[in-house]
Amino acid sequence: MADANAELAFLASMRNDQNGGYQENGSPYQQQQNVEDEDDDEDYDPSSLIPDTTYPSAADTAKDSPTENWTQNEGKLSSVDPSASGSIASHNPSRTVSRASSVKLNNTTESVKQPRTVGGFIVDGDDDEDESTLLKPQVAGSHGLLNVSGENLQTPQRTPSQMSNKTDVSIIKTAQEAGVSGVAPTGATDTVPHLSTVLPDAGASSAQQPTVKPSETISAPVRVNGSAPATPSTMLPKTRLPHDRVGILEDRIAEDPRGDMDAWRSLISEHRKRSKWDEARAVYERFFKVFPSAAEMWVDYANMELELNEFFNVEQVFAKSLMSLPNVQLWSLYLDYVRRRNNLVTDTTGNARQTVSQAYDFVIQNVGIDKDSGQVWQDYVHFIRTGPGNPGGSHWQDKQKMDLLRSAYQRAICVPTQAINALWKEYDSFEMGLDRLTVGNRHRCCYPETSETDYRDQGRRLLQERSPAYVTARSSHIALQNITRELKRTTLPTLPPALGVDGDLEYMKQVDLWKKWIQWEKDDPLVLKEEDLAAYKARIVYVYKQASMALRFWPELWFDAAEFCFQNGLESDGNEFLTQGFAANPESCLLAFKRADRNELTTANEEGEGSLKRRGDAVREPYDKVLNALYDLINKAKVRETRAIARIQESFIQQPQISRQGSADSKDEDDDQADEPRVHPQEAALKAQIEAIQHGSAMQIKLLSRTVSFIWIALMRAMRRVQGKGKVNDPVGGSRQIFTDARKRGRLTSDVYVASALIEYHCYKDPAATRIFEKGMKLFPEDEAFALEYLKHLISINDITNARAVFETTVSKLAQKPETLQKAKPIYTFFHGYEAQYGELSQINKLEKRMADLFPEDPQLSRFAHRYTAQAFDPTAIRPIISPATQARPKAMPSIERLPSIQNSPRPFMAQPVQAASPKRPFVPDESDNEQPRKLARGESPLKGAAGRRQIAQQKQIQRRIDGILENSSHAPQIASMPLPELPRGVTFLLSIIPRAQTYHAAKFNPERMVDLLRNVDIPQSLPSVQRAPPGSYSGFGL
């Protein structure tokens, strides 16, 4: 949102100044100070970075923009015909404008209303400070005043950068559309021309602004009960005919190129069904620009060309995809193509077999370590077996074939694939199945000094040597299958769903499975780290590449892959991961920051301005890309909001209007209700839908704006490290140039101003820090976080007078409205802490009284204790130990049984002596024993093993506690003479495992009354008999 109006008074006051208020050193109104600073850096003022351009007058602005007057009673629109002034974009229905403020010009007799501003921002405009696009108002006189409100802010005047005429800014419910934290929009009615009809949208650069055609302008948009004006239907994408399937799919792709994978595949399928091969190829090429790692689609593309016998195109497909995609399916197709083009049956020269053999070696070198490459290994072994020669023969060709087979088998059984068992069996048969006679002949001819028996055992020894590797690979394959059983090895990536929506759990599960596979490879189950470090790294990098094809839009994966490569000396692979990942995720701050750090570390740091510029350009390149991507997302969010509202309003207009004549009679029945406005249910539903869309879009744009702000902050800090603070519009701009560029592009939060000011202060001790804070205070008057940082800065430079003024100004504004009152609490708390440490007691008491009036829910004790609290220590809450005997008595463990009270508890009916070591339950006679015969209860067997020993230890511990209580009690003689009852073993065990009573904070039962209740419960001796229903009858419960 541009702060156009914040600078109008400043620009108007400089209208007749020859230098436009600027001195040669770039500081406005330097003559007021009568001080000549030798250092140009001390004159740095962000408010002076406004280009000297020509501005139209306010009257011209009102003349060029159509005025819309909304009649509140009738809900109708009377608008000025915009045909006279050209095509002007209509209001964005997602925006609401607060009450307008008046602009008074010195030499104009007509009072022209201007949009309401907050801190120099149009309330419902963009948070852009693209001051280069502003136009200077053509007013007569050099002291024009922008009187936004009659309220005086009493902002302290300290620096010469501030203008002599004060700009009064009032706080209302609405604030900037983006760039202000914690401000909720309102639904005020727009009664003045919107400045966006004169000034371009500051949300992006001028190159990004869409051109509004005359056909897209409507003279009288529909407005329903104060809701946003209806967007004309011409702003919606043109409606396709139902049979225009290609056009519909193209629209879907244009709207969501990375998310709508089905539209891409359906469009390709549609062209192939119609035999439009050139159109299909064009769509394939467009598709691979978005999804270059979609190996499955590359396979489909190659198969299409193979079906058409376009072998040149097939080779072009392989040339574009093979080396960057280690996919078994794609490489297998390449093998099939090579074998198809090189006929081994008619090969008389052996060139075809040699070509196929090289192709096999090439494929195995790239995808031979894949867990699904078992079929490739088996085909390779079969290819060697079918070659010329006989294993075990004496000819050189026979020996060559035997060596090739043995080498292929030994390489294959070391890779954990699904065919490892079959390959091992074949290898075992190969080594043990050699003709013994042939072996003996070879032995006598070639190795006369070696015994024949030793030579015959050569195959067995080779099997024994390779057996450990086979066992390791087989067990690794089983473990890997368990890890990847639910893994979907797709190469058609999808965007990660947002948390809490459909598909988020499934997506995160796939991410976890890929992480487990990568971690499994890093744990080195194949024992390669010590023997073959290169193979160990190659396997991990290979898994990262496989994961990147499935999780292309998951930035953390690319980051982890690059980090692994950089830590293990694989610089080229790491840079490739960063490049591909950032290309796939241009909105990722993680990858942009990482790539910028790598550029900063690896770029040569040489002396000279040219070297600084080259290094700065290399560091800034990733930041510019991510910023462009996020600004595009903001623009797309606004377009989606506009289109969604337009669709809703268009459907509302097309609905049949329900007659409201029946409601006229009901108005006469109650005079009190006759004056109240009546809202039609359809209109209320329309308004609710529009508000929901606007709220969702506002939240998304707010999040993106905050992200953009922190990217600018990171870029500012990086350029400060590379180029220093620099100069604005200089080849070596430094951090100051970044701050200027950020303000021009807009969508900023107060964090950017805080970061820039603190860089100026902490790194250079420059007074420009205070001027930046002053500028930010005008732009973000309701941002409590910014005000708090401003106060901290003023206190750190010991400017207490202005700190008190800023405090009073800020809290006075925030306390005027209930919705902003809570924002003032952290400011009050901070300043209360400062006053408690360094202020006077009278000031502390006054401040606490104000806080008590504003925040009565806070206890007075906490405010008083806050005076003396520091670093999470509150001395007022400390209770010193005066009597250790009474205050520091250790808390007893939960008692298994409750000691009877002498006064209130009756004596037990029959007491048993304490038997700590006896696990049997004592027998207590019942009163009903005389009435009916009873069974003798058999004592329970003692627990055995660890449970029994634990129970005995618990009983002994309980007895010792009871003895200690009896010794310290004043009624010890009386209690000691009383025998204690013994609880059943089950009750004792239950009481020993339940938590302490202190852990319960809910309602507690009175134990005495609970025991009385249980004692007086009348339990019937027998239950009444229930007559069962006959089979097949219906009993009312589905039985």
N, C-alpha and C positions, 0 to 999 in steps of 0.2 A: 504494500500500500504506500504510495508515494506521499512524501510529506510536502506536497505542493503548497498548501495553504500556510504551512508553518513558515515558509520562506517569503510569502507575498509581501508582508510588511517590510521585511529586510530588503527585498529587491526594490520595492517601491521607494524606500528611503534613499536608495542609491541611484534612482532613476536619472537624475540630472548630474550625477557625479561623473566626471570625465573618465575616471578610472573604474567606475562601477563599484566603488567601495573597496577596491583591491589595491594594495601597494605592490611594488615590484617584488617584494619578498613574499607576497602571498598572504599577508595578514591584513584584515579589514580594520579600518579606523585606527591605524597605528598612530595617527597624529593626535589622538585623544590622550595618549599616554605620555607623549613628549619624551619617549625613551627610544634610543637607537640601539637595537640589539645587534651585536656583531654576528651572533650565531643564527643562521636561518632556521635551524631546527626548533628553536624556541618559539617561532611564529607559527608552528604547525597547528592549524585549527580545522577540524573536519567540517565545521559549518561554513567555511569559506571555499569549499570545493564545489561551487555551483557555477556552471558555465554562464558566460554573459550572452544570453540569447534574447530575442525579442518576444515579448509576451503580449497577448491581446488584452484589451481592457475587459473589465467585468461586464460592461454593457454589451461589448461584442460577444462575450461568452454567452450571455443570456440570449443574445439575438440569434446566435448560430445553433443553439440547442433547443429542441422542442420542449415545451412546458407541459407537464401532465398534472391535471387537477383531478383528484379523486373525490367524488361526492360520497361522503360517508353514509348518508341516509339511504340513498338509492343503490349504492354499490356500483355506479356506472362510471364510465371514463369519458372525459372530454379532452381531446388531445389536439394539439396544433398539427396541421398537415406538414409533415417534414419534407414534402417534395420541393419546397422552395430552397431549402438549405442543403439539398443533396441527401444521399443515403446515409443515415446515421444508425448505428447499432442500437437496438432497444436495450432496455434494462435487463440485467441478468436477474432472472427470477429468484436466484438463490440468495440474493443480497437484500438486506433491509437497511433503511436509512433512518437515522435518528432525527430528532428535531433540528431544524435548520437554524443557522446563526446568520446574522446580517453582516454585510461588509460595507463599511462607510469609507468612501473615497473623498478626498478633500475638495476636488474641483468637479464633482458630479452631483447634480441635484437629485438624481433618481437613485433610490436605495434598491440595490439588486441583491436578492437573496442568493447565498452561496451554500454549498453543502456543509453540514455540520462536521467539524474536525475534532479530533482528540490528539493533542500533542503534535499538531502539524500533520496529522493523517486524516484522510477522508475516512469516515467511520466505516462505510461499507465498500471501500475501494480496496486496491491491492496494497500489500505491505512492501511496496517497492519505493526506493528512493532514487529512481532514475531521473535525476535532476537535469540530465542533458536533454530530456524530451519536454521539459517545461517551457512555457512561453511567458516572457516578461509582460506584465500588464502595462498598457499604454495609458497612463494616467498623467494628468497635469499636476505638477508639483512634485517635490522631492521627499515629502514626509507623509506618504499614505499609511494609514493605520488599519490593520486587520483586527477588528474588535470581535473576537469569537464569542466572548461572554463578558458579562459585567463583573465577574468574580476575579478578584486579585489573588494571584498565587503567592505573592511576596517571596519570589525566588531570589536568593541573595545575588547581588550583582558584584562580581569579583574581577572578571577578566575583561580585557579590551575586546575580546571576540564577541561579547554579547552586544546586541544592538541596543541603542538608547531607548527605543520605544518598546515597552513591555507587550508581550503577547499573552493575553489571558486565556487560559484553557480550562474549560469546565469538564467535570467528570459526569458522564451519563452512563446508562446501562450498557450501551453498545461500545465496542472498541474496534480495534483493527480487525479486519476479517482474518488476518493471519499475522503472526509476529508478536502477539501479546499473550502472555500466559495467564490463565485463570480468569478470563473475561468471557461472559456468556452473552450472546447476541439477543436482541429483543426484536419485537415485531412492530416497531414504530412505522408510521405511515410516511411515505415519501411525498412531501409537499413542495419540493423545489427541484429545479433541473439537476440532474446528476452530472457531476464533473466528468464522469467517464465518457459522456457524449462529446466532450471537448478534448480531453487529454487521452492519449492512448493508454491501454491497460499496462500498468507497471509490473504486472506479475512476471513478465518475461521481457526479453529484448525486443526491439522493434522488428527484428527479422522473424521473430516467432509469432507475431500477431497475425491472426487470420484476417483476410480481406473480406469485408462485408459487402456483398453484392446488393444492388437495389432490389432484386427479387426476394431478398431475405429480410426485408424491412416491412413491418406492419404498422399501419397508422393508428389503430385502436385495438391494442391487445385486451383480452378479456381479464377482468379482475373480479375475484370472488371474495367479498367480505374482508377486505384488507389483506388478502394473501398476495403473493407475488403475481405480477401481470403475466398473462398467458403468453408463452412463447409461440410464435407463429409456427404453423405446421411445416412451412417451407424450410425451417432450420433443422428439421429432422432429415435423416437420410431418405432418399427417395424410395418409395415402396416398390418392391419387385413383384412381378407377376408370379403366381404360384408355380407355373411351369418353367420359369427362368431359374433352374436349379444352379446353373453355373454362376449367375449373378448373385444369388443368395449366398452361395458358399464364398464367393469373393468378398462380399460385404462382411461376412463373419470373420474371414481372415484379416481383413483390413482393420476390424475393430479389436481383435484379440489375436495377434499373430503368434505369440508364444504360448498362449493358454489353450487355444482351440485346435488341438491336434487332430481331432476327428474331421474338422473342416478341411484341413490340408489333404488328408488321405481320401476323403470323399471326392474332393475336386480332382485329384489325380485319377481316381477310379472312374469318374464321370468322363474325363477326356479319353481315357483308354477304351471305355465302352463305345464311344463314338468314333474310335479310330483316329482321333486327332493327336497324332504322335508329337508333332511339333509343340502343340499347346501343352501336352503332358510333360515334355522335356523342359519347357519354360517354367512350369510349376515346380518340377523337381529342383531346378536350379535355384528358384526362389526359396524353396523349402530348406535346402542345404545351407543357405546363408543364415537361416535362423537356427537350424538343428544340424550342424556339420558332423556331429558324432552319432547320428541315427543310422547305425550299421544296417539295421533291418530294411530301411528305405533305400540304402545304397544297393543292397541285394536285390530288392524289387526293381530298381532302376536298371541294374545290369541284366536281370532276367528279361526285362522288356526288350532291351536291345538285342539280347541273344535270340529271342523269339522272332525278331525282325531281321536276324542275320546281319546286323550292323556291327561288325566286329571292330571297326575302328572306334565307334562310340563306346563299345564295351571296354576297350583298352583305355580310353580316356576316363571312364568311370573308375577303373582300377587305379589309374595313375593319380586321381584326385583323392582316393579314399584309403588305399591299402596301408600306406606308411603311417598314417595318423590314427588308424583304427585297428587295434589288435583284437579283432573279433574272429572267432573260429568259423562261424558261418560264412562270413565274407571271404576269408582266406581259403576255405574249402571250395567256394565257388570259383575262386581264381585257379585253384588246382584243376577243377573240372574243365575250365576253359583251356588251360594249357594242355591237358591231355586230349581234349577235343581237337585242338589245332595241330597236335603232334601225334600222328597215327603210328603206334608202335607195331602194328601188324605189317604194314607196308614199309617199315623202316629198314632199308638195306644198308645204309651207311652208318647207322648208329647215332646220328645227330639228334633224332627225335628223342631217343631214350636219354641221351645226355641232357637235353633241355628239360625233360620231365624230372630227371634226377636233381638238377639244379633247382628246379621249382620246389621240389620236396624239401631240399635243404633250406631253401629260403623261407618256406612256410614254417617248418619246425623251429627255425631260429627265432621267429617272431611270435608264434602262438603255441610252440611245443610245450610250454610249461603250464598251459591252461588245464584246469581240472577236467574240462570237457573235450580235451584233445585226444582222447583214447582212440577214436576212429581214425584220426589222421596217422597215428603211429602204426595202427594195424594195416592201413593202406600202404604205408611206406614199407613195412616189412613184406607185405605181399608183392609190392612192386619189385623189391630186390629178389625175392624168391623166383619170380617169373622171368628173371633176366637170364642171359646165357651163362652157362657153367653149371657144374655139379658139385655141391659142397662135399668135401672129402676127397675130391679127385686130385690128381697129381699135376694137372695143367695149371698154368698161371692164372687162367681165367677162373678155374675152380677155386683156387686159393683166394683170389680177389673176392669172389662171391661169398666165400666163407667168412672172410674178414669183415666184409660189409654187413653181413647178417649179424655176426657177433657184436659188432659195434652198435648197430641199430637196436638190438635186444638190450644191451647193457645200458644204453641211454634211456630206453623206454621204461625199464623197470625201476628207474630212479625217480620217475615223475608220478605223483599221486593222481591217477586218472581212473575212470570207471573200467578201463580194460586192463588194469595192471595184473589181475589174476590170470587172465587168458594169455597175456604176453609172457608171464613167468612160466606157465606150463609149456608154451611153445619153445621158450628158450631152454627149458630143461630137456625137452625132447630133442632139440637141436644139438645140444652138447653131448647128450648120452646116446644119440642115435647115429653117430658117425660110424661108418663101416670099419670094424676092427681090423679087418684084413688090409683095407686101404691105409689105415693108420700105421699098421705094422710095416707095410711096404715103404711108406713115407719115412718111417723111423730108420729103417735099414739103409735107405738111400741118402737121407739128409742128415741124420743125427746118429752116426754109428757109435759115438761115445756114450749115449744115453740108453738106458735099458728100455725094453719095449713096454714093460709094465708101467714104468713111470710116465711114459708118453700116453699110454691109454688112460691114465688117471688125470690127465690134464683137464678134460672136460669137467670131471667131478671137482677138481680144485677150483676151477673158475666159478662153478656154481656156489661153492662154499664161500668164495671171496665176495660174490655179489649178493649172497643171501641176506646179510645185515641191511644193505641198502634197500632191498626189496621189502623186507619186513617193516622197515621204517616208513617207506612210502605207502605200504598197504595200511598200516595203522593210521598214518596221517590222512589218507583218503577217507577212512571211516570217520575220523574226528571232523574232517572238513565237511563231509556229508551231513553230519549232525548239526553243524553250525549253519550251513546254508540250505537246510531242508526247506525252509519257508521263504528263502530269498528269491525274488523275482529278477532274473538277470535280463532285464529289458534294456534296449538302447533307445527307446522312445521316451524321453524324459518328460516329466510333468512339473508344473510349478508347485512348490510346497504349499499346502493349504494353511490358512491362518489357524491359530490355536482356537479350539472350541467349535470348529465347523466340521462338516462332513469330510472324512478322509484324513484328518490330522493324525489320528492314532495309527492308522495303517502306514502312512508315510513315515512317521517317526520310527515305527517298527522296522521298516526297510533300512532306514539310516542306521539304526542300532545293529542290524545284521551285517551291514557292510563294515561298520566299525569293528565288530567282532572278528570278521574275516581278516581285516588288516592287522588287528592286534595279534591274531593267531599266526600270521606270517612273521610279525616282528618277534614273536616268542621263539622262533627258529625251531619248529618241531622236526625239520629235516636235517638238522645239525649241519648247516651250511656256513654258519658265521665264522667258524674256525677253519674249515677246510677250503671253502670257496666263497670269499667275501663278495666278489662280484656277482655271483649267482644269487646270493642272499639279497643283495640290494635290488637286483633285477626282478626277483619275484615280488618284492614289496611294491616297486614302481609299477609293475604289471597290474597288480590288484588295484592300485590307486587309479590307473587308467580305466580299468573295468568299472570301478565305482563311479568315475566321473561321467561315463556314458549314461548311467542310470540316474545319477543325482547331479545332473548338469547344473541345475538351478539351486544347488545347496552350497553357498560360498565357503562354509567351514571346511568342507571336504577339499576344495582347491587349496585353501590355506594350509591345511595339515600336510597335503602332498608336497607343496612347495617348501614348507619348513623341513620336512624329512630330507628332501633333496639337498637343501642348503647345508644341513647339518652333516651330511654324509659325502660332501664333495661333488655332488651332481648339479653343478651350477646351471648347465644348459637345460636339463630336465626341469629344474626348479623355475627358471625363467619361463619355460614353455607352459608349465602349469599355471603360473600367474597370468600370463598373457591370455591363454585360452579361458581361464576362469573369469577374468575381468571382462573379456568379450562376451561371455555368456551371461554375466551378471553386472551390467554397467551401473546398476543402482546400488551395488554392494559397497558400503563404506569400508568394510573389513579388507576387501581385496584392493581397493583404491589406496588405503593407507599403507598396506603392505608393499604395494608396488612403488609408491612414492618413497618409502623408506629405502627400498632396494636401489632406486635411482639415486637417492641422496648419498648412499654409502658407496656405490660403485662408480659414480661420476667423478672424474678427476677434478681435484680442487687446485686450480692454478691461479696465479695472480693475474690481475687485469680485469677491466670491466667486461670485456667480451667473454671471459671464462665465467664470470659471475652470472651473466645473462644466460649463457648456454646451460649452466647448471640449474639456474632458476627455472628455465623453460622445461628441462627434463623433470624436475620435481613437480612442477605445476600441472603437467600434462594429465596424470591420473585424476587429479582433483577437478580439473575442468570437465573431464568426461563424466565423472559421477555427478557433478553439479548440473550439467546439461540434462542428464538422464532424470534427475529428480525434479528439475523445473518442468520438464516435459510431462512427468507424472502429475504434477500439480495442474498443469493446463488440461490434461486429459480428464482429471477428476472433475474439473469445472465443466468440461464439455459433457461428460456423462451425467452430471447433475442437471444441466440445462436440458439435455435430451430426455432424461427421465421425467422431469417436470412437464416438459412439452407433451410427452405421450399421455401422461395422466390428464392434463388439461384438455387435450384433444379428445380423449375418450369421454371426458365429462361433457364437453360441448355436444358430442354426438348422441348422448343419452337423451331420451325423451323427457321434456320438462313436465313435471307433475303440477297439476293445477293447484294454486294456492288460494282459490276463492273460498274454500271451506274454512280457512283460518280467519277470514275477515269477520265472520259472525262471532267467532269465539273472542275476538278482541273487545267486543262490546260487553261481554259478560263481566269482565273484571277491569275496572279503570286503572288499577295499579299495574297490571300487566300490559296494558295497551301501549304505554310509553316505552317499554323495554324492547330492544331490537330482537327480532326473531331470526334465527339462523336455520336455514333449510338443512335437513339431515344430509342430503347429498353434498351440499356445500361444506358442511362441517367435516364430512369424511374426506373430501378433496383437500381441505386445509390441513387435516391431520397427516395425510399422505405426503403432502408437500413439505410440511415441517419435519417429518421423519427423514425424508431424503436430504433436506438441507442440513439437518443435524449430523447425519452420517457423513456427508461430504465435508462439513466443517471440521469434524473430528479427524478425518483423514488428512485434510490439508494442514491442519494444525500440527499433526505429527510430522508430516513431510517438511513443514517450515522449520520445525525445531531441528530436524535432521540436517537440513540445508545449513542452518546457522552453525551447527557444530562442525560441519565440513569446512565452512569458511574460517572458523577458529583454528582448526588443524592446519589449514593452508597458511594462515597468517603466522602461526608459530613456525612452520617449516620455512617459510620465506624469510623470517627473521633470523633463523639459524644460517641460511644460505647467503642472504644479501644484506642482512641488517635491517635497520628501519627504512633506509632508502628515501627516495623522494617521489612524490606523486607526479605522474606523466614523465618519468625519467626511465631510461633503459633499465636501470637497476632500481626498480620501484620499492622492493622490500616489503615489509609488513604494512606500511602505510598505503601503498598502492593496492594491496589486497583489501584493506578496509574500505577504500574508496570504491573499488569494483563491487564489493559486497553490497554497499549501500545503493549503488546504481541498479543492481539486479533485483534487490528487494527480497521480500519474504523472510525477513530477519526477525529474530527475537532479541530480547535485551541482552542475551548472553554474548552476542558479538560485540556490543559496545563495552560490556564489562571486560571482556578479554583484551580488546584493543587498548582500553585505558590502563589496565594493569600491566600490559607489556610496556607501554610508554613509561610507566612509573618505575616498575621494578628493574627493567633492563637499562633505561636511559635516564631515569629521574627527571623526565621531561614534564613541564607544567601542562603540556597538551592533554595529559591524563584527566585533569580536572575539567577541561573544556569538553572532552568527550563525554564525561559523566553528565555535564550540564546539557549537552545535546540530547543524550539519551533520556534525561529526565523529562524533557519536553515530549519526546516520542512515546514514552512508556510511563505515563503518570500514574497508572493504576497497577503497575507491576511491583509487588511488594519485594520480590527477590532482588530486583534492580535497585530499589531504594535502600535495601539492606546493604548491598555491596557498596553503594555510594556512601552510606554512613560509615562503613568500615574504612573506606579510603580516606574520607575527611578526617576521621579520628587518627588514622595512621600518619597523616601529615600534620597532625596537631592543629587542624583548622576547626576548633570546637565551636566557634561562633556560627559558622556556616553549617556545621553539622546539626546544631540545635534548630537552625532555621529550616533545613531540609526535613528534619524530623517533624517539626510542627506543621509544615506545609503538607507533607505526605499523609500524616495520620488525620489531619483535618479533612482532607479530601475523602479518604477511605471511610471515615466514620460518618459521612453524610448520608450514606445509603446502607440499608441492612444487608444487601447482597455483597457489599465489599467490606463490611465491618470486620469479618474474620481475617481478612488479609492484613489488617493493622496489628493483629496480635503479635506475630513474630517481631515486628518493628518495635512495638512497645516492650516486649521482653528483652530485646537486645539493648535498647536504650536504658531500660531500667537497670540492667546489669552494669552498664557503663556508669550511670549516675550513682549506683550503690558503691562503686569502687572509687570514683573520683569526684563525685558531686557533693553538694551540701545536703544536710538532712532535711531541710525544708523542701528542697526540690524533690527529694525522694518521696516525701510524704504526699506532696501534691501529685506527683506522677502516679503513685499507688492509688490515690483517690480517684483519679481519672480512669485508671484501669478497672477499679471496682465498679464505677458507674457504667463503663462500656461492657465489661465482662463479669457480670454478677455471678455467673456460674462457677467461676474460679474461687477456691477457698482462700480466705484472707491469710491463713497460715502459710500457704505455699508462696504467696507473694512476699510475705515478710522473710521467709526462709531463703528466698531467692537472692536476697541481698548478700548473704554470707556463703552461698554455695559456689564452689569452684571445682571444675574438673570432676564432676559427678560425685563430689563429696559434700555432704550436708552436715555441718557440725551441730546444727540444732536438733537433728534426729538421733544423736548419739546418746545412749544411756550407759553411763559409766558403772562399773562394778564396785559397789561400796561394801557389800558383805558377800564374800564368795560362798560362805556356807549356805546362805539363803537365796542368793541370786544366781549362783553358778552351779547349782546342784545338777548333776547329769540327769537327763531325762530317762526314765525307766522304760524298758522294753514293754511292748503290749503284754499285759497279763493274760494268762490262759483262763483264769477264773477270777471272779469278782469276790473280794473279801466281804463277808457279811458285816453289816453295820450293827453295832451293839444296841443302839436305841431303836432302830426302825425294823431291822430284819428279824424274822422269827428264827428260832433255832431249828436246825434241820431235824427232820423226823427221825432219821437214824444215821448216825455218823460212823464213818470208818476211819481207822487210822491211816495215815499217809503211807503208801507203799510205792515209793519212787521206782523201785526196780521191778515191780510186778506189772506185767502187761495185761493181766486179766481184769475184767470189769467186775466190781463188787456186786453181789446179789442184794437187791432191795426188795423186801416182801411187799406185796400189794394187798390192799384191804379186801379185794375181791377174792383172795385166796380161799376164804372160808366158804364162799358160795359155790364155786365150781372147781373141779379138779384142775390142776395146773401141771404144765410140763416143767421139768427141771431144765433150766437154761444151761447149756453147755458153755463153758468158758472159751473165749476166743484164743486161738493159738497165737503165740508171740510172732511178731514179724521177724523175718530172717534176713541176714545179710546186712547191707548198708542201711536199709530202712529201719531195721530193728535197732541197730546201734545209734542211728540218728534220733529215734524216739526215746531211747534211754537217756541220751545226753540232754535232750530237751527237758525231760522230766527232772533230771538232776539240777539243771539250771533253774527251773521253776521253783524247786524246793529251796535252793539257795537264795533266791530273791525273796521268797516268803519269809525265810528266817531273818533276812536283813531287815525287812519291813517290821517284823515283830520286835526286833531288838530296838529300833528307833521309835517305835510307837509308844505313846503315853499309856495306852491300854494294853500294853504287851502282856502283863500278867493274866488279864482276863481272856485275851484272845489266845494266848498260848495254852490256856487250860481247855480251850474248845477244840475238839477234833475237827479237822477240815474235811469236807466231802471230796470224793474222787470223781472226776468227770470221766465219761466213757472215752475209749481210745479214739473213736472216730471224731468226736467233738474236739478232743485235744489236737488231733492232727489238722482239723479244719481251722481251728483258731490259730494254729501256728503258721499257716500259709496265707491267710487273708491279710490284706494291708492294714497298717495301723489306723487307729481311729482318727489321728490327726490329718490323714490324707483325704478324709471326706469333708466337703464343704457344703453339702446340701443339707436338707432337713434331717435331723437326727431323732431317733426314737428314744423315749425314756426307757431304760432297761428294766427298771422295777415294774413299771406298768405293763411292759411287754411280757415279762415273766408271769405277772398276774393274769393277763389275758390268756396266755397259753395254758395256765394252770386251771382256769375256770371254763375252758372250752368243753362243751358237752359232746363227746364223741359217741355216736350210737354203737351199740354192740354188734348189730347186724344191719346190712343194707336191705331195703325192700326188693323183693324179686321183681324182675322186669320180664314181662311176657313177650316173647319173641314173635314177630310176625311170620306167618307161613311163607314158605318159599314162593317166590314169584309175585308176592303182593307188593303194592306200592306203599311205602312208609312215609313219603313226603320228603325224603332226603336223597332221592335218586338211588336208593338201594333196592 
